[in-house]
Amino acid sequence: MTEYEILDLFRGYVEMEAVSFTLFLTLASGYLIVAHLAGARLSRLQTIIVSVLFVAGATLQTWAIQQYQLAIRELLDAKEKISPLTAFQADVASSSATDVFAVLMSLGIIASLWFMWSVRHTKTK
C-alpha cells in the first residue's frame, strides 16, 4: 500500500469514529427523551424492549469506535515502515484516549439506564 492510500484509510477511519460517536449520542439522547417524556407510563415489557435496543445500539457504537482505533493503529504501523509519523500521527498511535473514551461511553449507558429506572420509580408523597 502506498503512503497516500494508508493516509486516506486513516482519514476514513477517523471519520467513522466520529460517525459512531454521533450515533451513540443520538441513541442516548433518544433514550433519555423517551425516559423523561414517557418512561413512567411505559409498561414493563415496553421498558425492557426500549432498554435492550438502546443498550445493544450504544454498545455496538462503543465497540465500533474501539475497532476503528485498532485499525488506525495498524495503518499507522504500516505507514511508519514507509515514512516517519507526524507528531499528530504518533500521538494517535500511542494514545490510550480511546480506551478511556470507551469507559466513559459505558458509564453513559449505565447512567442512562439509571435515569430510566429513576423515572419509573419516583417516590410520591
N, C-alpha and C positions, 0 to 999 in steps of 0.2 A: 504494500500500500504506500502511496506517496504521502508526503507531509501534508499536502493540501487535502487529500481525502481523509486523513486522520483528523485534521482540524475541523473539517466540515462535519464529520461524525461527532466530534467533541461538542461543537456548537448545537447540533441537533439533540444530543442527549441532555445538554444543559437546558435547552428549551423544553424538552419533555419533562424534566424535573419541575420546571415552573408550571407546566400544564397540570401535572399530577397534584401539585400543591394547591393550585386553583380549584381543581375538582374536589380535593379534600375540604377546602374552605366552603365550597358550595354545598357539599353534603352536610357538613357540620352546621352551617347556617340554616339550611332547610330543616334539619332535625331539631335544632333549638327553637326555630319559629313554630314548628308543629307542637313541640313540647309546651311552649308558652301559650299558644293560642288554643290548642285542643287537647293537650295532654291529660287534663283532669277528666275530660269527657270520653276519652278512648276506652274501649273495653280492654280487658287484659290481653286477649288474643291480638287485637289491633296494635296494642303497645308492643307486644312481643314481635310481631311482624315488622313494624317500623324500626324497632331497635336492632333486630337481626340484619335487616337490609342496610341500615346505617353502619353498623359495626363491620359488616362484610365489605361494603364500599370504601369506607375510610381506611380499613386495614389493608385493602388492596392498593390504595394510593400510597400508603406509608411504605409498603413492601416495594412498590414500583420505584419510588424515589431511591430506596436502597439499591435496587438492581441497576438503575441508571448510573448511580455513583460508582458501583463496581465496574461497569462498562467504561465509564470515563477514566477510571484509574488504569484499566487495561490499555485503553487508547493512549494515554499519556506515557505509559511504559514503552509502548511501541514507538511513539513519537520521539522519546528520549534516545532511542537507538539510532534515529536518523539525524536529529539535531538537538542541541540543548533546549531545555524547557525555559520559558519565560518565567519571571518571578510569580506572575499570577498562576500559571500552569503548575509550577512547583508547589505553590500554596494549596491548590486544589488537590494535587496528587497526595499531599501529606496530611491533609486536613481530616480531622475526625468530627467536623461540624455536622456531617450528615447523620452520624450516629446519635449525636445529641439532639438533632432535629427530629429523628425518628422517636426518641424517647418523649420529646415534648408533644409530638403528634399523638402518641399513645396516651399520654396524660390528658390531652384534649378529648380523646374518645371517652376515656373514663369520666372526665368532668361532665361531658355532655350526657352520658348515661345517668350520672348522679343528678343532674338538673332535671331530667325527665322523672326520675324517682321522686325528687323533692316536690315537683309539681303535682304528682299523683298522690302524695302522702302529706298534704298540708294539714296542719293542726288547726282545727276550728275551735273557737272558744264559745 
